[in-house]
Structure formats: structure tokens, C-alpha cells
Amino acid sequence: DDARFVKFDDYMSRWHPKHAQPATLEAAEAYAAIAERAGLSPTELAILWCRTRPFVAHGSVIVGATSVEQLKHNLDAFLLPAALLTEEVEREIDAVHIRCRDP
């Protein structure tokens, strides 16, 4: 797998499953479940959420990738319609944020 957590053992250790706090893992699992229910990948959900925030200037979402495939997946997420982020999905995201603040 090309994921940074797989390639680099100490990468962002705060969020690495091996070192993470329980709230970090809880938040990651909850956001992944929200994405799955919405028919999105976690990456797509994250980029879509960032794109639709009024406080994020249009086009200023920064992505990272360790492979061309990951970069393509990231860029394709910019083509998703904002309507996929329904009010229900927004409420679910907000609930996780409230429950797991600063994981």
C-alpha cells in the first residue's frame, strides 16, 4: 500500500493508529462510516467538506498524495457536486466534531 502511514512508520505519529489517542481513532472511524453511508470515500468526503466551507477560499483546498493514483482520486473529488454533502451528512459530521473535538 502507498499510504504514508504504511511507508513511513513515524509519519504524523499523533494520528498513526499505533500511537493515536482513542478519540482520534473514534473520529477517523466515524468520519469513514459517514463517507461510506454517503457513497463517498473518506478522501472525497474530506475534500467535499473543505470545498463547501464559506471560510475556505475557492480553490484553496490543499491535497497531498504519495502516488499518481492518489493524486487522481484527490483531483476527481473536486468534480463531485456539492449536493452530495446533504444536511443529514453535515449533521453527522458536526456530531462527530462535537463528540471528538481536537482528537
Secondary structure, DSSP 8 states (H G I E B T S, - for coil): ---HHHH-TTTTTTTSTTT--HHHHHHHHHHHHHHHHTT--HHHHHHHHHHT-TTS-TT------SSHHHHHHHHHHTTS-GGGS-HHHHHHHHHHHHHTS--
